[in-house]
Amino acid sequence: MLPFHKVVADDFNAVNQRIIEQLHSDVGLVENIGHYLIEAGGKRLRPLLVLLITRALDYNANNSGEKSGPQVIQHNLDLAAIIEFIHTATLLHDDVVDVSSLRRGRPTANAEWGNAPSVLVGDFLYSRAFQMMVQIRNMDIMAILSDTTNIISEGEVQQLVNAKNPDVDERGYFSVIHKKTAALFEGSCETAAVLAEATTEQRRSLRRYGYHLGLAFQLIDDALDYEGDAEALGKNVGDDLAEGKPTLPLIEAMKRGTKAQRELIAAAIRNGDSKQLEAVVEIVRSTGALKYTNNCAHEQVDLAIAELQCLPDNKYRSAMEDLARFAVGRDH
């Protein structure tokens, strides 16, 4: 468990229990695949943000609460579980679209059970998330997460359209990573703020924190595809190139490189040619494209941390600062 998880360790354990409870289904395959995914672990940064923000804003003390017998229902735990279900559903669908075989160091669900069960269980997780959302009975939260899931879907389609197109520019790239990655970070932060009855300015600042953090996280992911270690990453290095994804390291390398280097990278993107991985890695390193991508990520983290001035100075805010720094200091 990372340090920024430890400050909400009890909440995190309770969220894990919520997730297990909500995976219940009369169809055994749903539970089998659901448990397989959840047990794979992962950083769970998005639900973690819900817990840190609601604690930072003293949610349990401030909210009027909804009583169930002698206990107050902790909707922050439900919201964190909802966010994790949405994220897991997107991963299931992504792996089918990308024909991925490895995630978090284990075979993907589609590699284990096939594409059809993976897609359908992803649909189950989406629908279960919305069932749980209804139980919170907050229209602002439903509106935010409805918009968020729509934006994520649009981003995935846009990424599919951009695949094997070496002419995608930096602006087009950032549009995709905002939609497919940063949007759920934004939604996690803003819904947590709504639940904790934050001020309008806090809500806006926390959404911006999520936006910048999400961009930084994806920038580092895309850099690691050309400088990471497969064992540490838990996935195959070079997957982006094999899928013909024009990510920032490639876009910047083509901008900075020689004509021959540009042509090599463009051809590798068009053909989804991972056989050129070694040559491409050398180009993105020698042109400074990897350094540029990492610098962009650090700029986004600085912007994210600046938004946290809206929160009280407590251990939860400190944990959110540490989480942002972790996003650019990780090797997986």
PyMOL commands that set and color helices and strands:
alter all, ss='L'
color gray80, all
select helices_A, chain A and resi 3-6+9-22+28-39+45-56+59-62+75-98+109-113+115-136+139-162+170-195+200-227+230-233+239-242+248-256+259-271+274-286+289-310+315-329
alter helices_A, ss='H'
color red, helices_A
select strands_A, chain A and resi 67-68+71-72+102-103+106-107
alter strands_A, ss='S'
color yellow, strands_A
deselect
rebuild
show_as cartoon
